[in-house]
Amino acid sequence: MAPSSLPKRADSGDFRHLLVNDVPLLDVRAPVEFAQGAFPCSENIPLLDNEQRHLIGIRYKQQGQQAALALGWQLASAEVREQRQRDWLAFAERHPRGYLYCFRGGLRSHLSQQLMAEAGVDYPLVRGGYKAMRRYLLDELARACAGAALIVVGGATGSGKTGVIRALSRALDLEALAQHRGSVFGALAVPQPSQIDFENAVSCDWLKLRCRGRQPVFVEDEGRLIGRRQVPGELQRAMKKSPLILLEQPLEQRITHIVEDYVSAALPAYRQRCGERHIDQFRADIEARLERIKKRLGGQRHRLVCASFAEAATHLARTGSTEGYREGVALLLREYYDPMYNYQLSGRQGEVLFRGERDAVIAWAERHCGANTPPLGTNVRAVT
């Protein structure tokens, strides 16, 4: 569909519809604003660059809206306007059902609409802009947490909790949204989203689940931080009070899972990034992360684990095998992660509804709380 043939549509304040249905959003704010936070289905094609926004903001504060508007048109040369129009029309052609927004749905949104209209396209805006939609998401997250029907998936490190979450039909995958695997070793090759982007994504995904039914939502047991992103406070408090299902896997399986996930799966990215030095860089990164937990590990255990991983790196370089990492992983589990997990579990408020190995946990969750079953009620007995 060519942009000029797009039907005229009304502006929208139906934030639920826009967010639940992943409606494409044209963000015309400056890049610096977009980097601080946006919405999952938004694309930044700014009306003003960062410097222009700064200058116009100063003019607005000193002389008011009309003076700021006059400066905006002065900065918007014919070449600049034509480039904006081309970029926005290309977006409209790709996303004929989309909407545009600025920070408050005011001056920049209307100017962008006007420029698009001059090029032959009537494109609707989001009433209230980013600020109103962000407020809506924060309110929805607070509302969801206040009446949360959550079930927390717990289990010792390496038991495969994330895999269970991703196998369930009603789950909130916090680690995927934070782009981090949750532990000190959990950094991925991609950077984490901003805190605001993370919060917006959490609220959007939970809103979608709530729109599909009132059944409980499963969430992995997480600490306050996932990498450098903080789990929203209301969600943290709701998780601490929610019932649990516990994933219980034998130690050897947990070691295998960790070596596969954190070593074997990570090495190709290191090789691509570092070339022949990828094993040295991988070893250095592990040592840096162990240094971050040195105080909690204790000096002697820290030395033992570091020595084990150093030997594993040497074995990997010589043979290509990752099996040498099993010993260090086992030490970390027995001496650090398992005691910490048992201590944290003993202080949990929520009732344990079920415990078992992976397949049993998934089967229980889908049988009692799947998308096509009634909400969890008193007929579900606790299993200890």
N, C-alpha and C positions, 0 to 999 in steps of 0.2 A: 504494500500500500504506500503510495507516494505521500509525503507530508501534506501537500496541498489538498489531498482528498480526505484528510482526517475530519470526522464529524466534530462539531462543536460540543464540548462537554462542560458541565458546571464545575466550579471549584468544589473541593471536598473538605469536610471536617470529620469524616467518618474514619477515624484513626484505626479502629479495629479492623475494618474491611481492608484498608491499605496494608496493614502489617501482617494480618493473618493470611492474606492471599498473595503475599510477596509482590505487590504491585511495584513496578520499577519507579524509582524516584530520582529526579534530576535535581541535584543539590547545587545551587548557584552561589553558595557562600564561598568565601576565600579559602584557599588550600589550608591555611593554618587553622581555620575553624573546623574544616572537615577532618583534619588529622586528630583533633582533640576528641571528636566523637560524631558518629553519624548513625545511619540505620542499615540493617543487613542488605537491603536491596537498593541502596543508593549509589549514585555515580556522581563524582564531582566534576562539573564543568562550570567554573566560576564566572560570574559577571565581572568581578574585580579581582585582580591579583592581590597579594598580601600588602604590597606597598600602596597601591591605590586605595585599598580599604582603610589603611592607616591614615592616609592624608584626608580622605573624605570624613572619617570619624572625627578627626581634629576639627575640620571645618564645621561639622554638624554641632559639636559641643560649643564652639565659639560663636557661630553665626546662625545656626538653625537649619531646618530641613531644606528650605529653598536654596540657600547658599551651597549646601552640600550637594543638592541635585544639580545645580549649575556647574559645580566643579566636576561632578561625575560625567556630564555630557562633554565638558571640556577635555577630560582625560580620554573619553571614548572617541578616538579618531575614527574616520570612516573605515580604515583598515581593521581596527580593533573590532568595531561593530560587525563588520562582515565576517570576521573569523568566528566571533561568538555565534552569530546566526547560523553559519555553516555547521558548527559543532552541535548546537542545540537541535537543528533540524535533522541532523544525522541520528541523534538520540531519539527524536520523535519518530523517525522512520523505523528504528529498531524496536521502539517501545510505544506503539500507538495508543496503548491504554494507560500510560504513565501520567505522573503529575510532577510539578516542580515545586521547590520550596527554598526559602532563604531562612534567616534566623527567626524572624517573627511573622513572616508572611506579609510583610509590608512593602517598603519602597523597592528593595532589590527584586522581590518576586514580581511586582507589577511592572518594573522596568524590563525585566526579562520577558514577561508576557508580551509587553508592547513591542519589543524587538522581534520576537517570534511572529507576532501578528503582522508586522510590517513585511516579513518575508513570506507571508501567506499561510501561517499555521496558528490556529487557536489552540493553545495548550493550557490546561487548567492548573491551578495551584492548590497547595495544601493550606487551608485557612489556619492561621496561627503559627505556621511554619515549624521549624525544628523545635523551638522552645515548647510549643503546645504539645507536640507529639512526644517529646522527651518526658514532659510532665505526665502525660497519659501513661507511658510505660512505667514510670516510677510508681504511680498510683496503682496500676494493675499488679505490679510485682508485690507491693505491700499488701494489696487485697488478697492475692493468692497465698502469700505466706501466713496471713492472719487466719485463713481458713484452710490451711494446707492439708491436703490428703496425700502425704508423702510416705514412701517406704524407702528407707536407706539401705543400700546394698553395701554391707561391710565385709571385711575379710582381711587376712594378713597380707603384707606386701608380697606381690608376685602371684597372688591367687587368681588373678584374671578378672577382677571386678569390672574393668572397663569393657572387656569383651562381653560380659553378661549384660551390661547396660546397653551395648550396641545391638544385642540380640533381642531385646525386649521391645514390644510395640508401643509402650507408653513410658518413655524414659527421657530424662533431661541430662544430656551429656555435657557436663560442665567442663571436662578436660578438652573436649573437641572445641567448645566455644572459646576457651582460654588459650587454645593452641599450645598446650603444655600437658605433660603426663603426671604432674602433681607432686613428684618427689624432687629431691635435690639433684637427681640425675635425669630429670624429666624434660629438659629443654629440647625443642624440636629445631629443625633447620630453618623454619620460618619464624619471623618475629611474632611476639604476642600482640594481640590487639590492644588498643588503649583501654583504660579502665571503663570509660563511658561506653565504648563499643561493646565490651564484654557484658556490661550490665544490660544494655539494650538488647543484645542477642539472647541473653538468658530470659529476659522478660518476654521477648517475642516468641521464643520456642515454648515457653510455659503457657502463654496465651493461646497458641495453636493447640496444645494438648487439652487445655480447658474447653476450647470450642468443640473438640471432638467427643467430649463426655466428661462425666464427673468421677470416673474411676481414679484410683490412686496413681500417682506418678512416681516412678522409681528414680532415685538419684544416688550416685556413688558417694560413699562416706569420704568427705574431704576435710582438710584443715581450713584454717582461716585464709590461707593463701594457696593459689595454684600458680606456681612460678611467682611472678610479680603482680599478678592480678588477685584482687581481694574478692572473696565470695561476699555478695551483699549481706549486710548485717542481719536483715530480717530473715533471709534464707538460712544463714548460719544458725540462728536461734530456732527456726522451725525444724531444721535437720536434727538438732540435739534432742528435741522432744519427740521425734517421730519413731515409729517402730522400725525394726531392722529385720533383714534376712541376711544370714551369714554364709559366705562362701568359704568352704573348707577344702583345701587341696593339700595333698602330701608334700612334704618339704622338697623332695627331689623334683616333683613336677613344677613347683614354684621356682626352683633354681633354673630349670630348663627354660621356663617361660621368660624369666628375667634375662638370661643370656641371649635368647633369641631376639627379644624385643629391644633390649638396650645395647647389645653388642653387635650381633650379626646384622640386625636390620639397620643399625646406625653406620656401619663401616662404609657402605657404598657412597653415602653422602660425603663422608670424610675423604674418601678416595677421589671423588669428583672435585672437591674443593681444594685439597692439599696435595694431590698427586702422590709421588713416592714417599712423601713425609706423612702420609695420613695416619699411620700407626703411631708415630711419635706425637702427632697432634692429639689423637684420641687418648693416648696415655696421659698427656699433659692436662687435658680437660678433666679426666677422671680424678687426677691428683688435686686439681683446683677445687673440684666439688667435694672431695673428701676433706680438704682443708676447712671447708665451711662448716663441717660437723665434727671437727677435731675435738673441740671442747666437750661435746656431748658423748663422743666415742670414748674419750680418755686416751692418754698418750700411748700406752702400751698397745691397746687395740688398734689405734690409728696406725701405728708403725707396722703391725702385723698385716692389716688390710692393704696398706700401701705397698708393702713388699710383695704380697701375693699378686696384686694387680700388675706390678712391674714385671714380675716373672711371667705372668700371663701374656703381657705385651711382647716380651721376648720370644715366647713360644709361638705366638701368633705370627710374628715376623719370620720365624724360621720355618714353620710348618703350614701356615694358613689356617690353622684350627683355632676355634674360639673356646675349646673345652677347658683350657687353662683358667678361664675366668670363673669357673664353677666354685673353686675353693674360696676365692675372695667374696663372691656373692653369698655363699653359705655362711661365712664369718659375719658378714653384715646382717644377715637375717637373724642368726642365732643370738648375736651379741648386741644388736642395736635395734633393728626394726621390730622383731617379735616381742621383746620386752616392752617397748614403747606402745605397740598395738594392744597388748594385754592390759596395760595400765589404762589406756584411753577407753577400752571397751568396758572395764570395770566401773568407770564413772559415767557411762551413758544412762540417760533417763528412759529411753524408749524400750519397749518390750521386744524380745526376740520372737518373731513369728515363725521362723523356719531356719534350719541350717542344713547344709549338705554340699555335695560336690556340684560342679558347674551345671551339668545337664538336669540334675534334680532341682536346683534353684530356678533355672529358667522354666522348667515345666511347672513348678509350683506357682511362680509369678504369673505366667500366662493363664493358668487354670483358674486362679482365684481373682486376678486383677487385670485380665486382658482387656483389650479395647471393646470386646463384645459382651462383657460380663457386668453384672451390677457392681456398684461401689463396694469396697471392703466394709464388712459389717461385723456384728457380734457372732455371726455363724462361723467365722474363721477362727479355728482354735490355734493357740500358741503351741509351738513344737519346741521343746528344749532338749 
